[in-house]
Amino acid sequence: MDDQKLPPAKTPTRPIRVPIPMWEAYGRVCARLGTDRTPDLLDHMRERIQQHGDAQDLADLESAEQELAERRSRKGGRPRRT
């Protein structure tokens, strides 16, 4: 049997601590921009990794992008906003 880890069946959620008024305001701003919090946060994370990441961080980002692309293709999901 292969010892390689299989990815989980779906992307895990990550709780963060944010004051409720800030979270609500952020949701409204994202809605006005035609997006929601998840893709906006993912875009921010990508930018930070691309700007400040080392070789391992960039390799992990590439791996994550492949995982997201595979998940979208299975679900018929939307393409990433550019």
Secondary structure, DSSP 8 states (H G I E B T S, - for coil): --------SS---------HHHHHHHHHHHHHTT--HHHHHHHHHHHHHHHH--HHHHHHHHHHHHHHHHHHHHHT------
